[in-house]
Amino acid sequence: MSIASAFDLARDFADRIHGVGPVSTSRFFGGVALKADGVQFGFVMKGSLYLRVDGEGRATFEAMGALPFQYSSSSEKVTVTSYYEVPAEVMEDAYMLSYWAVRAHTAAPRPKRSTTKLALPRNVRDSA
């Protein structure tokens, strides 16, 4: 699958997902990331949609026959159990797709906030 068709597929999913706010897409390794509020909760890779899962979501997806994301490195096959391929019955139902996208968004880690304080210029500090 070309990156252009991966973007088309990701945009189609983004248009069908409701409840997490506007969903944006961006390049993500060999695929396309799905993000809302700066939080990546899913991605499209090789024609499949993967969503972030927590323990309960993982168990439910496994019960539906879904598999975790896997890729091959130069020396081994890597399994990423925090992202599972979305089962066909979920992808076909807009309500279920949105439900699992909201769960994925909730399960995804939040971007780290900078704890570094910016120093005020001397003239501003002295006048305070």
N, CA, C and O atoms as a GROMACS GRO file, in nm:
protein
  512
    1MET      N    1   0.085  -0.118   0.000
    1MET     CA    2   0.000   0.000   0.000
    1MET      C    3   0.089   0.124   0.000
    1MET      O    4   0.183   0.133   0.079
    2SER      N    5   0.059   0.216  -0.087
    2SER     CA    6   0.137   0.339  -0.094
    2SER      C    7   0.100   0.432   0.022
    2SER      O    8  -0.006   0.417   0.082
    3ILE      N    9   0.187   0.526   0.052
    3ILE     CA   10   0.160   0.621   0.160
    3ILE      C   11   0.038   0.707   0.126
    3ILE      O   12  -0.037   0.745   0.215
    4ALA      N   13   0.019   0.737  -0.002
    4ALA     CA   14  -0.097   0.816  -0.043
    4ALA      C   15  -0.226   0.740  -0.014
    4ALA      O   16  -0.322   0.799   0.037
    5SER      N   17  -0.231   0.611  -0.045
    5SER     CA   18  -0.352   0.535  -0.017
    5SER      C   19  -0.369   0.510   0.132
    5SER      O   20  -0.482   0.498   0.180
    6ALA      N   21  -0.258   0.503   0.208
    6ALA     CA   22  -0.267   0.491   0.354
    6ALA      C   23  -0.329   0.619   0.411
    6ALA      O   24  -0.411   0.612   0.503
    7PHE      N   25  -0.290   0.736   0.358
    7PHE     CA   26  -0.350   0.862   0.401
    7PHE      C   27  -0.499   0.865   0.368
    7PHE      O   28  -0.579   0.911   0.450
    8ASP      N   29  -0.537   0.818   0.250
    8ASP     CA   30  -0.679   0.814   0.212
    8ASP      C   31  -0.757   0.726   0.310
    8ASP      O   32  -0.865   0.765   0.354
    9LEU      N   33  -0.704   0.610   0.342
    9LEU     CA   34  -0.770   0.519   0.435
    9LEU      C   35  -0.778   0.581   0.574
    9LEU      O   36  -0.883   0.574   0.639
   10ALA      N   37  -0.670   0.642   0.620
   10ALA     CA   38  -0.668   0.705   0.752
   10ALA      C   39  -0.768   0.820   0.758
   10ALA      O   40  -0.836   0.837   0.859
   11ARG      N   41  -0.778   0.899   0.652
   11ARG     CA   42  -0.875   1.010   0.650
   11ARG      C   43  -1.018   0.957   0.651
   11ARG      O   44  -1.106   1.018   0.712
   12ASP      N   45  -1.041   0.845   0.584
   12ASP     CA   46  -1.174   0.784   0.588
   12ASP      C   47  -1.209   0.743   0.731
   12ASP      O   48  -1.319   0.771   0.778
   13PHE      N   49  -1.115   0.679   0.801
   13PHE     CA   50  -1.140   0.643   0.941
   13PHE      C   51  -1.161   0.768   1.024
   13PHE      O   52  -1.253   0.773   1.106
   14ALA      N   53  -1.077   0.871   1.006
   14ALA     CA   54  -1.087   0.994   1.083
   14ALA      C   55  -1.224   1.059   1.064
   14ALA      O   56  -1.280   1.112   1.160
   15ASP      N   57  -1.277   1.056   0.943
   15ASP     CA   58  -1.408   1.115   0.915
   15ASP      C   59  -1.521   1.038   0.984
   15ASP      O   60  -1.626   1.095   1.014
   16ARG      N   61  -1.500   0.910   1.010
   16ARG     CA   62  -1.605   0.826   1.071
   16ARG      C   63  -1.597   0.822   1.223
   16ARG      O   64  -1.687   0.770   1.289
   17ILE      N   65  -1.489   0.876   1.280
   17ILE     CA   66  -1.470   0.872   1.425
   17ILE      C   67  -1.526   0.999   1.488
   17ILE      O   68  -1.494   1.110   1.446
   18HIS      N   69  -1.611   0.981   1.589
   18HIS     CA   70  -1.670   1.094   1.662
   18HIS      C   71  -1.648   1.072   1.812
   18HIS      O   72  -1.638   0.958   1.858
   19GLY      N   73  -1.642   1.182   1.886
   19GLY     CA   74  -1.633   1.172   2.031
   19GLY      C   75  -1.496   1.204   2.088
   19GLY      O   76  -1.483   1.216   2.210
   20VAL      N   77  -1.395   1.219   2.004
   20VAL     CA   78  -1.261   1.254   2.053
   20VAL      C   79  -1.220   1.393   2.006
   20VAL      O   80  -1.106   1.435   2.029
   21GLY      N   81  -1.309   1.462   1.940
   21GLY     CA   82  -1.274   1.591   1.880
   21GLY      C   83  -1.222   1.570   1.740
   21GLY      O   84  -1.227   1.458   1.688
   22PRO      N   85  -1.173   1.676   1.679
   22PRO     CA   86  -1.120   1.662   1.542
   22PRO      C   87  -1.002   1.564   1.540
   22PRO      O   88  -0.912   1.571   1.624
   23VAL      N   89  -1.004   1.475   1.443
   23VAL     CA   90  -0.897   1.376   1.428
   23VAL      C   91  -0.807   1.420   1.314
   23VAL      O   92  -0.854   1.446   1.203
   24SER      N   93  -0.678   1.430   1.343
   24SER     CA   94  -0.582   1.468   1.240
   24SER      C   95  -0.500   1.346   1.201
   24SER      O   96  -0.493   1.247   1.273
   25THR      N   97  -0.438   1.356   1.085
   25THR     CA   98  -0.352   1.249   1.036
   25THR      C   99  -0.213   1.306   1.009
   25THR      O  100  -0.198   1.422   0.971
   26SER      N  101  -0.113   1.222   1.029
   26SER     CA  102   0.024   1.262   0.998
   26SER      C  103   0.106   1.137   0.968
   26SER      O  104   0.069   1.026   1.005
   27ARG      N  105   0.214   1.159   0.899
   27ARG     CA  106   0.302   1.048   0.863
   27ARG      C  107   0.358   0.982   0.989
   27ARG      O  108   0.397   1.050   1.084
   28PHE      N  109   0.360   0.849   0.990
   28PHE     CA  110   0.406   0.773   1.107
   28PHE      C  111   0.482   0.652   1.055
   28PHE      O  112   0.421   0.554   1.012
   29PHE      N  113   0.615   0.657   1.060
   29PHE     CA  114   0.700   0.552   1.004
   29PHE      C  115   0.650   0.518   0.864
   29PHE      O  116   0.648   0.607   0.779
   30GLY      N  117   0.609   0.395   0.837
   30GLY     CA  118   0.562   0.357   0.704
   30GLY      C  119   0.413   0.369   0.688
   30GLY      O  120   0.357   0.315   0.592
   31GLY      N  121   0.346   0.438   0.780
   31GLY     CA  122   0.201   0.450   0.776
   31GLY      C  123   0.156   0.590   0.812
   31GLY      O  124   0.225   0.688   0.787
   32VAL      N  125   0.036   0.597   0.871
   32VAL     CA  126  -0.026   0.724   0.902
   32VAL      C  127  -0.084   0.719   1.044
   32VAL      O  128  -0.158   0.627   1.078
   33ALA      N  129  -0.049   0.818   1.127
   33ALA     CA  130  -0.099   0.826   1.264
   33ALA      C  131  -0.234   0.895   1.267
   33ALA      O  132  -0.263   0.982   1.184
   34LEU      N  133  -0.318   0.855   1.363
   34LEU     CA  134  -0.444   0.922   1.394
   34LEU      C  135  -0.427   0.988   1.530
   34LEU      O  136  -0.390   0.922   1.627
   35LYS      N  137  -0.454   1.119   1.536
   35LYS     CA  138  -0.436   1.195   1.661
   35LYS      C  139  -0.557   1.283   1.688
   35LYS      O  140  -0.625   1.329   1.596
   36ALA      N  141  -0.581   1.306   1.817
   36ALA     CA  142  -0.681   1.403   1.861
   36ALA      C  143  -0.622   1.474   1.982
   36ALA      O  144  -0.569   1.408   2.072
   37ASP      N  145  -0.631   1.603   1.986
   37ASP     CA  146  -0.573   1.684   2.094
   37ASP      C  147  -0.425   1.653   2.116
   37ASP      O  148  -0.378   1.652   2.230
   38GLY      N  149  -0.353   1.628   2.009
   38GLY     CA  150  -0.210   1.599   2.019
   38GLY      C  151  -0.176   1.461   2.070
   38GLY      O  152  -0.059   1.431   2.094
   39VAL      N  153  -0.277   1.375   2.087
   39VAL     CA  154  -0.257   1.241   2.141
   39VAL      C  155  -0.276   1.138   2.030
   39VAL      O  156  -0.383   1.132   1.969
   40GLN      N  157  -0.173   1.059   2.004
   40GLN     CA  158  -0.187   0.954   1.905
   40GLN      C  159  -0.258   0.835   1.968
   40GLN      O  160  -0.214   0.781   2.069
   41PHE      N  161  -0.370   0.797   1.907
   41PHE     CA  162  -0.448   0.686   1.960
   41PHE      C  163  -0.461   0.570   1.861
   41PHE      O  164  -0.516   0.466   1.895
   42GLY      N  165  -0.410   0.588   1.741
   42GLY     CA  166  -0.418   0.482   1.641
   42GLY      C  167  -0.329   0.513   1.523
   42GLY      O  168  -0.269   0.620   1.513
   43PHE      N  169  -0.321   0.415   1.432
   43PHE     CA  170  -0.247   0.436   1.308
   43PHE      C  171  -0.293   0.336   1.204
   43PHE      O  172  -0.349   0.231   1.235
   44VAL      N  173  -0.268   0.372   1.078
   44VAL     CA  174  -0.294   0.284   0.965
   44VAL      C  175  -0.158   0.239   0.913
   44VAL      O  176  -0.071   0.320   0.884
   45MET      N  177  -0.143   0.108   0.902
   45MET     CA  178  -0.018   0.050   0.854
   45MET      C  179  -0.052  -0.070   0.766
   45MET      O  180  -0.125  -0.160   0.808
   46LYS      N  181   0.001  -0.070   0.645
   46LYS     CA  182  -0.019  -0.180   0.550
   46LYS      C  183  -0.167  -0.216   0.533
   46LYS      O  184  -0.203  -0.333   0.528
   47GLY      N  185  -0.250  -0.112   0.524
   47GLY     CA  186  -0.392  -0.132   0.497
   47GLY      C  187  -0.478  -0.169   0.616
   47GLY      O  188  -0.597  -0.195   0.600
   48SER      N  189  -0.421  -0.171   0.734
   48SER     CA  190  -0.497  -0.206   0.855
   48SER      C  191  -0.497  -0.091   0.953
   48SER      O  192  -0.401  -0.014   0.963
   49LEU      N  193  -0.608  -0.079   1.027
   49LEU     CA  194  -0.620   0.020   1.133
   49LEU      C  195  -0.585  -0.046   1.266
   49LEU      O  196  -0.637  -0.153   1.299
   50TYR      N  197  -0.498   0.018   1.342
   50TYR     CA  198  -0.459  -0.029   1.475
   50TYR      C  199  -0.498   0.079   1.575
   50TYR      O  200  -0.475   0.198   1.551
   51LEU      N  201  -0.557   0.039   1.687
   51LEU     CA  202  -0.592   0.131   1.793
   51LEU      C  203  -0.519   0.095   1.921
   51LEU      O  204  -0.489  -0.022   1.946
   52ARG      N  205  -0.491   0.197   2.001
   52ARG     CA  206  -0.430   0.178   2.132
   52ARG      C  207  -0.530   0.104   2.221
   52ARG      O  208  -0.649   0.132   2.216
   53VAL      N  209  -0.482   0.009   2.301
   53VAL     CA  210  -0.569  -0.066   2.390
   53VAL      C  211  -0.515  -0.064   2.532
   53VAL      O  212  -0.395  -0.052   2.555
   54ASP      N  213  -0.607  -0.077   2.626
   54ASP     CA  214  -0.570  -0.100   2.766
   54ASP      C  215  -0.595  -0.249   2.791
   54ASP      O  216  -0.623  -0.324   2.697
   55GLY      N  217  -0.585  -0.294   2.914
   55GLY     CA  218  -0.601  -0.436   2.944
   55GLY      C  219  -0.735  -0.493   2.903
   55GLY      O  220  -0.742  -0.600   2.843
   56GLU      N  221  -0.843  -0.421   2.935
   56GLU     CA  222  -0.977  -0.468   2.900
   56GLU      C  223  -0.998  -0.467   2.749
   56GLU      O  224  -1.055  -0.561   2.693
   57GLY      N  225  -0.953  -0.360   2.684
   57GLY     CA  226  -0.965  -0.353   2.538
   57GLY      C  227  -0.887  -0.462   2.468
   57GLY      O  228  -0.934  -0.520   2.370
   58ARG      N  229  -0.767  -0.491   2.520
   58ARG     CA  230  -0.685  -0.598   2.463
   58ARG      C  231  -0.760  -0.731   2.471
   58ARG      O  232  -0.766  -0.805   2.373
   59ALA      N  233  -0.818  -0.760   2.588
   59ALA     CA  234  -0.890  -0.887   2.606
   59ALA      C  235  -1.011  -0.895   2.511
   59ALA      O  236  -1.038  -1.000   2.454
   60THR      N  237  -1.082  -0.784   2.496
   60THR     CA  238  -1.199  -0.783   2.407
   60THR      C  239  -1.157  -0.802   2.263
   60THR      O  240  -1.218  -0.881   2.191
   61PHE      N  241  -1.053  -0.731   2.219
   61PHE     CA  242  -1.006  -0.746   2.082
   61PHE      C  243  -0.957  -0.888   2.057
   61PHE      O  244  -0.985  -0.946   1.952
   62GLU      N  245  -0.884  -0.945   2.152
   62GLU     CA  246  -0.836  -1.083   2.136
   62GLU      C  247  -0.953  -1.180   2.125
   62GLU      O  248  -0.948  -1.273   2.045
   63ALA      N  249  -1.059  -1.157   2.204
   63ALA     CA  250  -1.178  -1.244   2.197
   63ALA      C  251  -1.244  -1.235   2.060
   63ALA      O  252  -1.310  -1.330   2.016
   64MET      N  253  -1.228  -1.121   1.991
   64MET     CA  254  -1.282  -1.103   1.857
   64MET      C  255  -1.185  -1.154   1.750
   64MET      O  256  -1.213  -1.142   1.630
   65GLY      N  257  -1.072  -1.208   1.792
   65GLY     CA  258  -0.976  -1.263   1.696
   65GLY      C  259  -0.872  -1.165   1.647
   65GLY      O  260  -0.796  -1.196   1.555
   66ALA      N  261  -0.866  -1.045   1.705
   66ALA     CA  262  -0.770  -0.944   1.661
   66ALA      C  263  -0.630  -0.977   1.710
   66ALA      O  264  -0.612  -1.045   1.812
   67LEU      N  265  -0.532  -0.930   1.637
   67LEU     CA  266  -0.391  -0.953   1.670
   67LEU      C  267  -0.320  -0.821   1.698
   67LEU      O  268  -0.360  -0.717   1.646
   68PRO      N  269  -0.215  -0.826   1.782
   68PRO     CA  270  -0.138  -0.704   1.807
   68PRO      C  271  -0.055  -0.666   1.686
   68PRO      O  272  -0.030  -0.748   1.598
   69PHE      N  273  -0.013  -0.540   1.683
   69PHE     CA  274   0.074  -0.493   1.577
   69PHE      C  275   0.209  -0.565   1.586
   69PHE      O  276   0.264  -0.581   1.695
   70GLN      N  277   0.260  -0.608   1.472
   70GLN     CA  278   0.390  -0.674   1.466
   70GLN      C  279   0.470  -0.619   1.349
   70GLN      O  280   0.414  -0.580   1.246
   71TYR      N  281   0.601  -0.616   1.369
   71TYR     CA  282   0.690  -0.579   1.259
   71TYR      C  283   0.820  -0.655   1.278
   71TYR      O  284   0.850  -0.705   1.386
   72SER      N  285   0.897  -0.665   1.172
   72SER     CA  286   1.026  -0.733   1.177
   72SER      C  287   1.138  -0.633   1.177
   72SER      O  288   1.145  -0.544   1.092
   73SER      N  289   1.227  -0.648   1.274
   73SER     CA  290   1.349  -0.567   1.274
   73SER      C  291   1.456  -0.649   1.205
   73SER      O  292   1.428  -0.757   1.153
   74SER      N  293   1.577  -0.599   1.203
   74SER     CA  294   1.683  -0.672   1.135
   74SER      C  295   1.716  -0.804   1.202
   74SER      O  296   1.769  -0.895   1.138
   75SER      N  297   1.683  -0.817   1.331
   75SER     CA  298   1.722  -0.940   1.402
   75SER      C  299   1.606  -1.018   1.463
   75SER      O  300   1.624  -1.131   1.507
   76GLU      N  301   1.486  -0.959   1.467
   76GLU     CA  302   1.376  -1.030   1.534
   76GLU      C  303   1.240  -0.977   1.490
   76GLU      O  304   1.229  -0.873   1.425
   77LYS      N  305   1.136  -1.051   1.528
   77LYS     CA  306   0.999  -1.007   1.507
   77LYS      C  307   0.954  -0.940   1.636
   77LYS      O  308   0.965  -0.998   1.744
   78VAL      N  309   0.904  -0.817   1.625
   78VAL     CA  310   0.864  -0.739   1.742
   78VAL      C  311   0.711  -0.733   1.748
   78VAL      O  312   0.645  -0.705   1.647
   79THR      N  313   0.656  -0.758   1.865
   79THR     CA  314   0.512  -0.750   1.887
   79THR      C  315   0.485  -0.633   1.980
   79THR      O  316   0.544  -0.622   2.088
   80VAL      N  317   0.394  -0.545   1.938
   80VAL     CA  318   0.359  -0.426   2.016
   80VAL      C  319   0.218  -0.448   2.070
   80VAL      O  320   0.119  -0.426   1.999
   81THR      N  321   0.208  -0.491   2.195
   81THR     CA  322   0.079  -0.528   2.252
   81THR      C  323  -0.006  -0.409   2.297
   81THR      O  324  -0.117  -0.428   2.346
   82SER      N  325   0.045  -0.288   2.280
   82SER     CA  326  -0.036  -0.171   2.315
   82SER      C  327  -0.123  -0.125   2.198
   82SER      O  328  -0.208  -0.037   2.216
   83TYR      N  329  -0.103  -0.182   2.080
   83TYR     CA  330  -0.186  -0.151   1.963
   83TYR      C  331  -0.235  -0.281   1.901
   83TYR      O  332  -0.156  -0.372   1.874
   84TYR      N  333  -0.366  -0.289   1.878
   84TYR     CA  334  -0.427  -0.407   1.816
   84TYR      C  335  -0.498  -0.368   1.688
   84TYR      O  336  -0.552  -0.259   1.675
   85GLU      N  337  -0.495  -0.462   1.592
   85GLU     CA  338  -0.568  -0.441   1.468
   85GLU      C  339  -0.717  -0.440   1.499
   85GLU      O  340  -0.766  -0.524   1.575
   86VAL      N  341  -0.788  -0.345   1.442
   86VAL     CA  342  -0.931  -0.331   1.470
   86VAL      C  343  -1.006  -0.442   1.396
   86VAL      O  344  -0.991  -0.457   1.274
   87PRO      N  345  -1.088  -0.518   1.469
   87PRO     CA  346  -1.165  -0.625   1.405
   87PRO      C  347  -1.262  -0.570   1.299
   87PRO      O  348  -1.310  -0.458   1.310
   88ALA      N  349  -1.288  -0.650   1.197
   88ALA     CA  350  -1.375  -0.608   1.086
   88ALA      C  351  -1.512  -0.563   1.134
   88ALA      O  352  -1.565  -0.465   1.083
   89GLU      N  353  -1.571  -0.634   1.233
   89GLU     CA  354  -1.705  -0.597   1.278
   89GLU      C  355  -1.707  -0.459   1.345
   89GLU      O  356  -1.810  -0.391   1.345
   90VAL      N  357  -1.594  -0.416   1.402
   90VAL     CA  358  -1.584  -0.282   1.460
   90VAL      C  359  -1.568  -0.178   1.350
   90VAL      O  360  -1.631  -0.073   1.355
   91MET      N  361  -1.485  -0.207   1.251
   91MET     CA  362  -1.461  -0.111   1.143
   91MET      C  363  -1.587  -0.087   1.060
   91MET      O  364  -1.605   0.022   1.006
   92GLU      N  365  -1.674  -0.186   1.050
   92GLU     CA  366  -1.794  -0.174   0.968
   92GLU      C  367  -1.906  -0.096   1.038
   92GLU      O  368  -2.002  -0.055   0.972
   93ASP      N  369  -1.896  -0.076   1.168
   93ASP     CA  370  -2.000  -0.012   1.246
   93ASP      C  371  -1.948   0.122   1.298
   93ASP      O  372  -1.860   0.125   1.384
   94ALA      N  373  -2.000   0.232   1.246
   94ALA     CA  374  -1.950   0.366   1.281
   94ALA      C  375  -1.958   0.391   1.432
   94ALA      O  376  -1.867   0.451   1.490
   95TYR      N  377  -2.065   0.347   1.496
   95TYR     CA  378  -2.079   0.367   1.640
   95TYR      C  379  -1.969   0.291   1.715
   95TYR      O  380  -1.904   0.347   1.803
   96MET      N  381  -1.948   0.165   1.679
   96MET     CA  382  -1.845   0.084   1.747
   96MET      C  383  -1.705   0.139   1.719
   96MET      O  384  -1.620   0.139   1.808
   97LEU      N  385  -1.681   0.184   1.597
   97LEU     CA  386  -1.551   0.242   1.565
   97LEU      C  387  -1.526   0.366   1.652
   97LEU      O  388  -1.416   0.382   1.704
   98SER      N  389  -1.625   0.450   1.667
   98SER     CA  390  -1.610   0.568   1.751
   98SER      C  391  -1.592   0.530   1.898
   98SER      O  392  -1.509   0.588   1.968
   99TYR      N  393  -1.668   0.431   1.944
   99TYR     CA  394  -1.656   0.385   2.082
   99TYR      C  395  -1.513   0.340   2.111
   99TYR      O  396  -1.454   0.380   2.212
  100TRP      N  397  -1.457   0.257   2.023
  100TRP     CA  398  -1.321   0.206   2.046
  100TRP      C  399  -1.216   0.313   2.025
  100TRP      O  400  -1.110   0.308   2.087
  101ALA      N  401  -1.243   0.410   1.938
  101ALA     CA  402  -1.149   0.522   1.920
  101ALA      C  403  -1.144   0.607   2.047
  101ALA      O  404  -1.036   0.650   2.088
  102VAL      N  405  -1.258   0.631   2.109
  102VAL     CA  406  -1.261   0.707   2.235
  102VAL      C  407  -1.184   0.630   2.342
  102VAL      O  408  -1.107   0.689   2.418
  103ARG      N  409  -1.204   0.499   2.349
  103ARG     CA  410  -1.130   0.417   2.447
  103ARG      C  411  -0.981   0.421   2.419
  103ARG      O  412  -0.900   0.428   2.511
  104ALA      N  413  -0.945   0.416   2.291
  104ALA     CA  414  -0.803   0.420   2.253
  104ALA      C  415  -0.742   0.555   2.292
  104ALA      O  416  -0.630   0.561   2.342
  105HIS      N  417  -0.816   0.661   2.269
  105HIS     CA  418  -0.769   0.795   2.304
  105HIS      C  419  -0.747   0.806   2.454
  105HIS      O  420  -0.649   0.866   2.499
  106THR      N  421  -0.837   0.748   2.532
  106THR     CA  422  -0.825   0.749   2.678
  106THR      C  423  -0.705   0.666   2.724
  106THR      O  424  -0.638   0.703   2.820
  107ALA      N  425  -0.679   0.555   2.656
  107ALA     CA  426  -0.569   0.465   2.694
  107ALA      C  427  -0.432   0.516   2.651
  107ALA      O  428  -0.329   0.473   2.704
  108ALA      N  429  -0.429   0.608   2.556
  108ALA     CA  430  -0.301   0.657   2.502
  108ALA      C  431  -0.232   0.750   2.600
  108ALA      O  432  -0.298   0.828   2.668
  109PRO      N  433  -0.098   0.743   2.606
  109PRO     CA  434  -0.025   0.835   2.693
  109PRO      C  435  -0.036   0.978   2.643
  109PRO      O  436  -0.043   1.003   2.522
  110ARG      N  437  -0.037   1.071   2.735
  110ARG     CA  438  -0.045   1.212   2.702
  110ARG      C  439   0.095   1.267   2.676
  110ARG      O  440   0.192   1.220   2.735
  111PRO      N  441   0.105   1.367   2.588
  111PRO     CA  442   0.237   1.428   2.566
  111PRO      C  443   0.288   1.487   2.697
  111PRO      O  444   0.211   1.540   2.776
  112LYS      N  445   0.417   1.478   2.718
  112LYS     CA  446   0.477   1.533   2.839
  112LYS      C  447   0.482   1.684   2.829
  112LYS      O  448   0.518   1.740   2.725
  113ARG      N  449   0.446   1.747   2.936
  113ARG     CA  450   0.452   1.893   2.944
  113ARG      C  451   0.590   1.933   2.993
  113ARG      O  452   0.649   1.866   3.078
  114SER      N  453   0.642   2.039   2.940
  114SER     CA  454   0.772   2.089   2.981
  114SER      C  455   0.761   2.146   3.121
  114SER      O  456   0.670   2.224   3.151
  115THR      N  457   0.855   2.108   3.207
  115THR     CA  458   0.856   2.162   3.343
  115THR      C  459   0.960   2.273   3.356
  115THR      O  460   0.979   2.330   3.463
  116THR      N  461   1.026   2.304   3.246
  116THR     CA  462   1.126   2.409   3.247
  116THR      C  463   1.058   2.544   3.251
  116THR      O  464   0.971   2.574   3.168
  117LYS      N  465   1.096   2.627   3.348
  117LYS     CA  466   1.042   2.762   3.356
  117LYS      C  467   1.125   2.854   3.269
  117LYS      O  468   1.248   2.849   3.268
  118LEU      N  469   1.055   2.937   3.196
  118LEU     CA  470   1.124   3.032   3.111
  118LEU      C  471   1.167   3.151   3.196
  118LEU      O  472   1.089   3.203   3.275
  119ALA      N  473   1.289   3.192   3.179
  119ALA     CA  474   1.340   3.308   3.252
  119ALA      C  475   1.288   3.435   3.186
  119ALA      O  476   1.292   3.448   3.063
  120LEU      N  477   1.241   3.527   3.268
  120LEU     CA  478   1.198   3.656   3.215
  120LEU      C  479   1.320   3.742   3.188
  120LEU      O  480   1.420   3.732   3.259
  121PRO      N  481   1.314   3.826   3.088
  121PRO     CA  482   1.425   3.918   3.064
  121PRO      C  483   1.445   4.005   3.189
  121PRO      O  484   1.349   4.033   3.260
  122ARG      N  485   1.568   4.048   3.214
  122ARG     CA  486   1.603   4.123   3.334
  122ARG      C  487   1.514   4.245   3.354
  122ARG      O  488   1.472   4.273   3.466
  123ASN      N  489   1.485   4.319   3.246
  123ASN     CA  490   1.405   4.442   3.261
  123ASN      C  491   1.262   4.410   3.306
  123ASN      O  492   1.201   4.492   3.375
  124VAL      N  493   1.206   4.295   3.269
  124VAL     CA  494   1.071   4.256   3.312
  124VAL      C  495   1.074   4.207   3.454
  124VAL      O  496   0.983   4.236   3.532
  125ARG      N  497   1.178   4.132   3.492
  125ARG     CA  498   1.192   4.078   3.627
  125ARG      C  499   1.206   4.192   3.728
  125ARG      O  500   1.146   4.189   3.835
  126ASP      N  501   1.285   4.289   3.695
  126ASP     CA  502   1.314   4.399   3.789
  126ASP      C  503   1.194   4.490   3.811
  126ASP      O  504   1.184   4.554   3.916
  127SER      N  505   1.104   4.497   3.713
  127SER     CA  506   0.989   4.586   3.728
  127SER      C  507   0.873   4.519   3.799
  127SER      O  508   0.774   4.585   3.831
  128ALA      N  509   0.881   4.391   3.824
  128ALA     CA  510   0.770   4.319   3.886
  128ALA      C  511   0.764   4.337   4.035
  128ALA      O  512   0.676   4.282   4.101
   0.00000   0.00000   0.00000
